[in-house]
């Protein structure tokens, strides 16, 4: 199919002058609108104003300019039907063979702070979407281009084939065009549904994602992978973190960073979290960031090697020196002092990420988990519990120090793979049992990690104890107090065991599974 006549109307003008010049050299007549027309004229490219084709001026501040039968008839006419061509002839309409259009920057606009609803609405493209859909529908006779990166390939193909574009190329570009309009409409829907408080679980869930980067591989080297941004994601989302140093982030780095950042944001005090294989292997609070990091590291130095570190304060010189002593994959923090950056610059492969901490403990509006053929969708676990509703169910009550450690351990347990057991003392984890199939095994793993440090610890369990065995194990290791949701049919037996062994026990009433 030979291209003789092209319509160009783009918001993103990257590469458009080079494309237009190349088309003119091939003898193509260019029709254009508004800002695109002005841009091409400034660069000396001959352009036919769309108003000369339609016989109608743009109206309503440019809201209506391409919505005209002489434009859409020229695009939608089926070249294989004599009746369509006859009608074009009678109406004096010349076919348009190439449509080059991309849309108003809606997604970019709504991602900026302080954008009003009216400003967002003005970035909803109407005519552009209609042109793209018309041209993509009629790919048998029309070329549609929405991606500026395709311009050189289109010109190359036309030059090599006497101005023609193959059906294979037209099919590919049509599919890409529909992807472009689909993503555009999805972004508008997502934004307006948030503005107008749409139901939480609509009949059709639409999520718009744009590719950020190709990853070297997925969880394993034989798995291909890519990194996508959710359109409209809050500025404080992990996806918007600024990488200051280091190698390209891997699939597993990103998963670990997500887990570490979600936990460290739970705390107001200086906090440090170390994550390995998507579960914390150390977490601590301290009077200083360096104190917090040292305590988090001491929880499990073996597992910390090759882990990811998250901090909720600007990384300072003292903490940077501590981190630099072992191999750490990545560090994420709300800032880095110049001296800290200088120290960590010696670790050239260590990834350093800067990200502001949001006021909210978590920014995801929906938690999605893929299953074969579908998605499981839930609210993220943002439950802010009223500690006044917690119940001490033993005659022995936790001391003031134990209460502080229980609340700390309970927050950490929320971010540990279930079954989760967390031992803590002096606002630091001492042992963590993660991802075990039974709760008693998770308790054993936490005690084993803590070794002799388990004496005097408190214990947090993300879900209830189905049997007293884990409580007995905890008591034998020197645990003094336990916090758990309660709710087991054997609660009475579990509490009686704690009572007999001299432990205090608190029921929260809420579970925190993290599968």
KEDREN-977103 format. One line per 5 residues: for each residue x, y, z of C-alpha. Coordinates in nm, 4 decimals. Example, Ala and Ser with C-alpha at 12.3 -4.5 7.8 and 13.67 -1.06 7.14 Angstrom:
2
1.2300 -0.4500 0.7800 | 1.3670 -0.1060 0.7140 $
end
This chain:
515
0.0000 0.0000 0.0000 | 0.1472 0.3313 -0.1121 | 0.1307 0.6393 0.1096 | 0.0347 0.9551 -0.0784 | -0.1410 1.1620 0.1843 $
-0.0671 1.1846 0.5601 | -0.2372 1.3451 0.8578 | 0.0005 1.4499 1.1383 | -0.1285 1.5795 1.4714 | 0.0891 1.5053 1.7723 $
0.1258 1.6179 2.1322 | 0.4728 1.4633 2.1678 | 0.6701 1.6314 1.8886 | 0.9851 1.4256 1.9310 | 1.1205 1.3359 1.5856 $
0.8182 1.4750 1.4029 | 1.0111 1.7262 1.1890 | 1.2484 1.4563 1.0610 | 0.9537 1.2310 0.9814 | 0.7651 1.5050 0.7998 $
1.0688 1.6031 0.5929 | 1.1231 1.2415 0.4974 | 0.7619 1.2063 0.3910 | 0.7752 1.5221 0.1794 | 1.0891 1.3908 0.0052 $
0.8860 1.0810 -0.0841 | 0.6147 1.2991 -0.2384 | 0.3637 1.2700 0.0438 | 0.1176 1.5561 0.1085 | 0.0960 1.6435 0.4779 $
-0.2197 1.7639 0.6502 | -0.1762 1.9018 0.9995 | -0.3411 2.0866 1.2883 | -0.2719 2.3479 1.5531 | 0.0635 2.3270 1.7270 $
0.1923 2.0534 1.4977 | 0.1167 2.2630 1.1905 | 0.2970 2.5626 1.3430 | 0.5982 2.3522 1.4355 | 0.6323 2.2067 1.0871 $
0.5902 2.5460 0.9189 | 0.8594 2.6940 1.1430 | 1.0940 2.4193 1.0238 | 1.0113 2.4872 0.6580 | 0.8007 2.1772 0.5988 $
0.5086 2.2384 0.3565 | 0.1787 2.1657 0.5324 | -0.1869 2.1699 0.4290 | -0.3968 2.3139 0.7155 | -0.6805 2.0836 0.8150 $
-0.9293 2.3703 0.7829 | -0.8562 2.3782 0.4074 | -0.9495 2.0112 0.3858 | -1.2674 2.0342 0.5945 | -1.3729 2.3855 0.4927 $
-1.4355 2.4437 0.8628 | -1.2252 2.6309 1.1188 | -1.1224 2.4849 1.4545 | -1.3765 2.5745 1.7252 | -1.4173 2.5625 2.1039 $
-1.0542 2.6444 2.1815 | -0.9396 2.3578 1.9618 | -1.1680 2.0972 2.1167 | -1.3165 2.0349 1.7724 | -1.0851 2.0329 1.4713 $
-1.0494 1.6812 1.3243 | -1.4007 1.5528 1.3991 | -1.5287 1.5964 1.0431 | -1.6602 1.3604 0.7690 | -1.3938 1.4775 0.5231 $
-1.1289 1.3549 0.7673 | -1.2874 1.0394 0.9000 | -1.4320 0.9454 0.5628 | -1.0815 0.9788 0.4156 | -0.9453 0.7441 0.6820 $
-1.2271 0.4913 0.7181 | -1.3079 0.4273 0.3517 | -1.2501 0.0612 0.2627 | -1.0205 0.0762 -0.0404 | -1.1403 -0.2673 -0.1572 $
-1.5025 -0.1496 -0.1971 | -1.5889 0.0386 -0.5157 | -1.8930 0.1925 -0.3466 | -1.6741 0.3529 -0.0775 | -1.4386 0.4952 -0.3383 $
-1.7317 0.6194 -0.5469 | -1.8732 0.8056 -0.2458 | -1.5365 0.9642 -0.1740 | -1.5213 1.0835 -0.5346 | -1.8702 1.2314 -0.5246 $
-1.7924 1.4165 -0.2005 | -1.4523 1.5382 -0.3144 | -1.2694 1.3506 -0.0397 | -0.9128 1.2353 -0.0985 | -0.8096 0.9241 0.0997 $
-0.5657 0.9633 0.3886 | -0.3124 0.6801 0.3875 | -0.1022 0.7610 0.6950 | -0.2179 0.8879 1.0346 | 0.0513 1.0012 1.2785 $
-0.1088 1.0899 1.6117 | -0.0236 1.0738 1.9791 | -0.2376 1.2037 2.2604 | -0.2459 1.4824 2.5169 | -0.0182 1.3989 2.8136 $
-0.2940 1.3009 3.0564 | -0.0884 1.0604 3.2693 | 0.2041 1.3021 3.2959 | -0.0314 1.5833 3.3951 | -0.2089 1.3999 3.6785 $
0.1239 1.2816 3.8229 | 0.2185 1.6433 3.8995 | 0.1321 1.7774 4.2464 | -0.1530 2.0250 4.2800 | -0.3296 1.9459 3.9508 $
-0.7000 2.0373 3.9652 | -0.9816 1.8264 3.8226 | -1.0450 2.0883 3.5507 | -0.6790 2.0877 3.4480 | -0.6872 1.7099 3.4229 $
-1.0074 1.7098 3.2174 | -0.8551 1.9478 2.9627 | -0.5910 1.6824 2.8959 | -0.8530 1.4282 2.7859 | -0.8013 1.3935 2.4119 $
-1.1124 1.3344 2.2004 | -1.0240 1.3940 1.8361 | -0.6870 1.2223 1.8626 | -0.8364 0.9027 2.0027 | -1.1013 0.9009 1.7262 $
-0.8333 0.9398 1.4566 | -0.6198 0.6605 1.5983 | -0.9098 0.4195 1.6346 | -1.0362 0.4943 1.2842 | -0.6949 0.4405 1.1254 $
-0.6217 0.1272 1.3310 | -0.9592 -0.0222 1.2411 | -0.8855 0.0339 0.8716 | -0.5270 -0.1031 0.8837 | -0.5933 -0.2857 0.5555 $
-0.5648 0.0486 0.3790 | -0.4158 0.2923 0.6328 | -0.0923 0.3163 0.8326 | -0.1293 0.4422 1.1903 | 0.1701 0.5525 1.3980 $
0.1425 0.6504 1.7652 | 0.4965 0.5817 1.8847 | 0.7694 0.8311 1.7853 | 1.0323 0.5573 1.8072 | 0.8737 0.3984 1.4971 $
0.9337 0.6990 1.2695 | 1.2782 0.5955 1.1386 | 1.1583 0.2434 1.0596 | 0.8544 0.3723 0.8705 | 1.0660 0.6071 0.6584 $
1.3205 0.3326 0.5923 | 1.0523 0.0896 0.4770 | 0.8890 0.3495 0.2524 | 1.2219 0.4459 0.0937 | 1.3063 0.0835 0.0264 $
0.9635 0.0058 -0.1227 | 0.8730 0.3060 -0.3396 | 0.6588 0.4714 -0.0712 | 0.4784 0.1523 0.0328 | 0.4203 0.0054 0.3798 $
0.3621 -0.3691 0.4135 | 0.0491 -0.5293 0.5554 | 0.2608 -0.6943 0.8261 | 0.3824 -0.3525 0.9435 | 0.0319 -0.2057 0.9271 $
-0.1038 -0.4895 1.1413 | 0.1692 -0.4443 1.4030 | 0.1166 -0.0664 1.4180 | -0.2617 -0.1074 1.4463 | -0.2253 -0.3341 1.7491 $
0.0201 -0.0888 1.9048 | -0.2258 0.1943 1.8388 | -0.5093 0.0178 2.0182 | -0.2739 -0.0506 2.3099 | -0.1963 0.3220 2.3155 $
-0.5635 0.4268 2.3311 | -0.6500 0.1503 2.5772 | -0.3793 0.2634 2.8189 | -0.4898 0.6237 2.7727 | -0.8543 0.5481 2.8507 $
-0.7520 0.3335 3.1472 | -0.5483 0.6193 3.2941 | -0.8481 0.8512 3.2654 | -1.0776 0.5922 3.4219 | -0.8369 0.5273 3.7104 $
-0.8013 0.8975 3.7833 | -1.1726 0.9784 3.7658 | -1.2686 0.6721 3.9707 | -1.0427 0.8017 4.2492 | -1.1825 1.1533 4.2187 $
-1.5431 1.0344 4.2237 | -1.4937 0.7593 4.4858 | -1.5860 0.4637 4.2720 | -1.6745 0.1378 4.4477 | -1.3738 -0.0425 4.5887 $
-1.4174 -0.3639 4.3914 | -1.5819 -0.2700 4.0580 | -1.7268 -0.5257 3.8165 | -1.4360 -0.4663 3.5787 | -1.0989 -0.3813 3.7304 $
-0.8834 -0.1650 3.5043 | -0.5175 -0.1128 3.5888 | -0.2881 0.0943 3.3693 | 0.0817 0.0156 3.3706 | 0.3659 0.1588 3.1664 $
0.6980 -0.0171 3.1204 | 0.9850 0.1397 3.3082 | 1.2600 -0.0954 3.2052 | 1.3572 -0.4407 3.0887 | 1.5164 -0.6407 3.3702 $
1.8097 -0.8753 3.3183 | 1.5854 -1.1621 3.4299 | 1.3138 -1.2486 3.6802 | 1.3404 -1.4463 4.0007 | 1.5693 -1.6880 3.8145 $
1.8022 -1.6354 3.5174 | 1.5834 -1.8406 3.2806 | 1.2817 -1.6120 3.3396 | 1.2420 -1.2943 3.1332 | 1.1106 -0.9918 3.3220 $
1.0267 -0.6218 3.3037 | 0.9456 -0.3423 3.5501 | 0.6183 -0.1476 3.5156 | 0.4875 0.1714 3.6737 | 0.1228 0.2064 3.7715 $
-0.0074 0.5225 3.6055 | -0.0958 0.7761 3.8733 | 0.1142 0.6098 4.1453 | 0.1825 0.8484 4.4360 | 0.5110 1.0356 4.4234 $
0.6353 0.8532 4.7362 | 0.5877 0.5092 4.5778 | 0.8904 0.2828 4.5442 | 0.8580 0.3010 4.1652 | 0.9598 0.6693 4.1866 $
1.2733 0.6157 4.3941 | 1.5800 0.7943 4.2581 | 1.8781 0.5653 4.2057 | 2.1934 0.7512 4.3022 | 2.4481 0.4768 4.2488 $
2.5035 0.1157 4.1587 | 2.4113 -0.1585 3.9187 | 2.0723 -0.1978 3.7568 | 1.8113 -0.3155 4.0046 | 1.7131 -0.6792 3.9697 $
1.3690 -0.8369 4.0011 | 1.4576 -0.9754 4.3451 | 1.6153 -0.6445 4.4564 | 1.2856 -0.4706 4.3863 | 1.0831 -0.7265 4.5796 $
1.3159 -0.6967 4.8790 | 1.3189 -0.3157 4.8616 | 0.9396 -0.3171 4.8597 | 0.9272 -0.5315 5.1741 | 1.1989 -0.3365 5.3571 $
1.0504 0.0040 5.2751 | 0.6996 -0.1006 5.3809 | 0.8298 -0.2065 5.7242 | 1.0667 0.0825 5.7962 | 0.7854 0.3311 5.7259 $
0.5887 0.1839 6.0181 | 0.8129 0.3602 6.2713 | 0.8497 0.7201 6.3833 | 1.1768 0.6635 6.5739 | 1.5082 0.6159 6.3871 $
1.4676 0.2689 6.2348 | 1.6694 0.0224 6.0304 | 1.5438 -0.2875 5.8507 | 1.7433 -0.5566 5.6715 | 1.5528 -0.7844 5.4325 $
1.6691 -1.1067 5.2722 | 1.4522 -1.3198 5.0443 | 1.1532 -1.0908 5.0977 | 1.1393 -1.1214 5.4787 | 1.3122 -0.9134 5.7462 $
1.6205 -1.0769 5.8947 | 1.6728 -0.7817 6.1275 | 1.4875 -0.4701 6.2414 | 1.5556 -0.2245 6.5210 | 1.4823 0.1165 6.6655 $
1.7420 0.3338 6.8335 | 1.8258 0.6832 6.9484 | 2.0419 0.7213 6.6364 | 2.0329 0.5634 6.2925 | 2.3714 0.3966 6.3450 $
2.2499 0.2436 6.6697 | 1.9405 0.1114 6.4917 | 2.1414 -0.0378 6.2069 | 2.3919 -0.2094 6.4370 | 2.1099 -0.3690 6.6352 $
1.9264 -0.4809 6.3213 | 2.2450 -0.6338 6.1824 | 2.3219 -0.8217 6.5055 | 1.9873 -1.0031 6.4843 | 2.1195 -1.2274 6.2034 $
2.4607 -1.1257 6.0628 | 2.4782 -1.4391 5.8464 | 2.1518 -1.3636 5.6650 | 2.2249 -0.9899 5.6422 | 2.5075 -1.0633 5.3957 $
2.3715 -0.9767 5.0502 | 2.0550 -0.8239 5.1921 | 1.8718 -0.4967 5.1357 | 1.8749 -0.2149 5.3948 | 1.5946 0.0372 5.4504 $
1.6305 0.3424 5.6750 | 1.3727 0.6043 5.7728 | 1.6237 0.8845 5.8299 | 1.8866 1.0516 5.6144 | 2.1842 0.8161 5.5949 $
2.4752 0.9711 5.7843 | 2.8485 0.9095 5.7924 | 2.8510 0.6794 6.0960 | 2.5781 0.4537 5.9568 | 2.7400 0.4482 5.6126 $
3.0656 0.3275 5.7678 | 2.8784 0.0431 5.9387 | 2.6963 -0.0584 5.6202 | 3.0163 -0.0504 5.4145 | 3.1765 -0.3271 5.6202 $
2.9735 -0.6059 5.4537 | 2.8224 -0.6863 5.1155 | 2.4805 -0.5211 5.0871 | 2.2821 -0.5313 4.7617 | 2.0905 -0.2053 4.8051 $
2.0162 0.0739 5.0508 | 1.7024 0.2878 5.0448 | 1.6604 0.6004 5.2574 | 1.4926 0.9430 5.2429 | 1.8328 1.1035 5.1932 $
2.2113 1.0646 5.2041 | 2.4665 1.3084 5.3398 | 2.7568 1.3959 5.1108 | 2.9963 1.2131 5.3396 | 2.7757 0.9014 5.3410 $
2.7686 0.9036 4.9612 | 3.1463 0.9387 4.9522 | 3.1910 0.6414 5.1833 | 2.9477 0.4173 4.9964 | 3.0851 0.5219 4.6574 $
3.3668 0.2785 4.7304 | 3.1057 0.0050 4.6955 | 3.0473 0.0789 4.3273 | 2.7968 -0.2018 4.2728 | 2.5830 -0.1209 4.5780 $
2.2535 0.0354 4.4705 | 2.1613 0.3529 4.6593 | 1.8018 0.4735 4.6338 | 1.6531 0.7972 4.7620 | 1.2809 0.8218 4.8324 $
1.0755 1.0601 5.0446 | 0.8772 0.8907 5.3201 | 0.5050 0.9481 5.2822 | 0.2786 1.0356 5.5706 | 0.0849 0.7154 5.5073 $
0.2386 0.3860 5.6237 | 0.1768 0.2347 5.2799 | 0.0791 0.3821 4.9429 | -0.0832 0.0916 4.7580 | -0.4600 0.1241 4.7202 $
-0.5035 -0.2397 4.6161 | -0.2963 -0.5463 4.6896 | -0.2891 -0.7804 4.3899 | -0.1790 -1.1420 4.3796 | -0.1688 -1.3332 4.0526 $
-0.3343 -1.6742 4.0255 | -0.3733 -1.8931 3.7186 | -0.6232 -1.7162 3.4944 | -0.6956 -1.4227 3.7220 | -0.6112 -1.1940 4.0128 $
-0.6865 -1.1920 4.3810 | -0.7578 -0.8346 4.4889 | -0.7669 -0.7115 4.8468 | -0.7148 -0.3994 5.0513 | -0.3533 -0.3663 5.1632 $
-0.2968 -0.4547 5.5285 | -0.3152 -0.0974 5.6570 | -0.5187 -0.1692 5.9667 | -0.4247 0.0808 6.2354 | -0.5116 -0.1006 6.5538 $
-0.6299 0.0653 6.8719 | -0.3932 -0.0737 7.1334 | -0.6516 0.0136 7.3981 | -0.8555 -0.2795 7.2685 | -0.5717 -0.5280 7.3264 $
-0.6472 -0.7709 7.6098 | -0.4060 -0.9104 7.8625 | -0.5404 -1.2648 7.9057 | -0.3034 -1.3849 8.1813 | -0.2892 -1.2839 8.5434 $
0.0658 -1.1636 8.4869 | 0.0749 -0.8339 8.3002 | 0.3597 -0.7204 8.0718 | 0.6012 -0.4713 8.2237 | 0.6409 -0.1274 8.0659 $
0.9539 -0.2453 7.8835 | 0.7794 -0.5606 7.7641 | 0.4853 -0.3577 7.6321 | 0.7232 -0.1450 7.4269 | 0.8933 -0.4521 7.2841 $
0.5633 -0.6338 7.2228 | 0.4275 -0.3464 7.0128 | 0.7544 -0.3248 6.8206 | 0.7627 -0.7006 6.7539 | 0.3952 -0.6998 6.6507 $
0.4643 -0.4388 6.3799 | 0.7585 -0.6398 6.2512 | 0.5553 -0.9639 6.2454 | 0.3075 -0.7967 6.0115 | 0.5835 -0.7793 5.7466 $
0.7306 -1.1278 5.7935 | 0.6272 -1.4162 5.5696 | 0.3738 -1.6333 5.7509 | 0.3881 -1.8376 5.9592 | 0.5769 -1.5585 6.1368 $
0.7357 -1.5496 6.4807 | 0.9405 -1.2496 6.5970 | 1.1531 -1.2372 6.9123 | 1.2468 -0.8888 7.0319 | 1.4237 -0.7176 7.3181 $
1.5065 -0.3514 7.3710 | 1.3231 -0.2559 7.0466 | 1.5407 -0.4884 6.8370 | 1.4660 -0.8214 6.6785 | 1.6669 -1.1080 6.8252 $
1.5325 -1.3915 6.6134 | 1.2818 -1.4248 6.3291 | 1.1084 -1.7395 6.2088 | 0.9581 -1.6789 5.8645 | 0.7603 -1.8769 5.6097 $
0.7372 -2.2024 5.8043 | 0.4528 -2.4471 5.7495 | 0.3820 -2.4828 6.1212 | 0.3873 -2.2271 6.3988 | 0.5990 -2.4404 6.6275 $
0.8610 -2.4711 6.3508 | 0.8564 -2.0936 6.3092 | 0.9054 -2.0568 6.6846 | 1.1951 -2.3029 6.6795 | 1.3568 -2.1126 6.3888 $
1.3300 -1.7801 6.5750 | 1.4724 -1.9296 6.8954 | 1.7509 -2.0993 6.7001 | 1.8444 -1.7650 6.5372 | 1.8410 -1.5830 6.8718 $
2.0423 -1.8510 7.0557 | 2.1116 -1.7355 7.4142 | 1.9779 -1.3870 7.3368 | 1.6236 -1.5286 7.3519 | 1.6333 -1.5045 7.7331 $
1.4220 -1.2055 7.8366 | 1.2736 -1.1578 7.4886 | 0.9102 -1.1045 7.4011 | 0.7455 -1.2956 7.1171 | 0.5018 -1.1802 6.8488 $
0.3017 -1.4256 6.6386 | 0.1199 -1.3079 6.3249 | -0.1675 -1.5518 6.3906 | -0.3055 -1.7562 6.6806 | -0.1387 -2.0628 6.8326 $
-0.3337 -2.3749 6.7347 | -0.1650 -2.5730 7.0142 | 0.0309 -2.4930 7.3320 | 0.3530 -2.6513 7.1951 | 0.4993 -2.3237 7.0623 $
0.4279 -2.1520 7.3962 | 0.6099 -2.4299 7.5791 | 0.9072 -2.3952 7.3428 | 0.9112 -2.0188 7.3936 | 0.9082 -2.0518 7.7707 $
1.1951 -2.3022 7.7628 | 1.3989 -2.0463 7.5648 | 1.3461 -1.7730 7.8259 | 1.0651 -1.5780 7.6538 | 0.8736 -1.3689 7.9083 $
0.5734 -1.2309 7.7184 | 0.3725 -1.3119 7.4039 | 0.1494 -1.1035 7.1760 | -0.0829 -1.2794 6.9317 | -0.4280 -1.2329 6.7765 $
-0.6105 -1.5046 6.9719 | -0.9108 -1.6792 6.8200 | -0.8025 -2.0448 6.8311 | -1.0395 -2.3137 6.9525 | -0.7571 -2.4002 7.1921 $
-0.7125 -2.0424 7.3248 | -0.8092 -2.1535 7.6743 | -0.5455 -2.4292 7.6742 | -0.2830 -2.1952 7.5249 | -0.3493 -1.9252 7.7858 $
-0.3449 -2.1844 8.0648 | -0.0046 -2.3029 7.9454 | 0.1311 -1.9469 7.9483 | -0.0143 -1.8974 8.2947 | 0.1455 -2.2177 8.4244 $
0.4854 -2.1261 8.2763 | 0.4800 -1.7712 8.4128 | 0.4435 -1.5825 8.0824 | 0.2221 -1.2821 8.0217 | 0.0068 -1.2955 7.7070 $
-0.1753 -1.0284 7.5058 | -0.4535 -1.0829 7.2513 | -0.4788 -0.8181 6.9788 | -0.7885 -0.9515 6.8018 | -0.6318 -0.9014 6.4575 $
-0.4293 -1.1342 6.2364 | -0.1472 -1.0279 6.0024 | -0.0824 -1.3103 5.7564 | 0.1588 -1.2253 5.4741 | 0.1527 -1.5138 5.2289 $
end
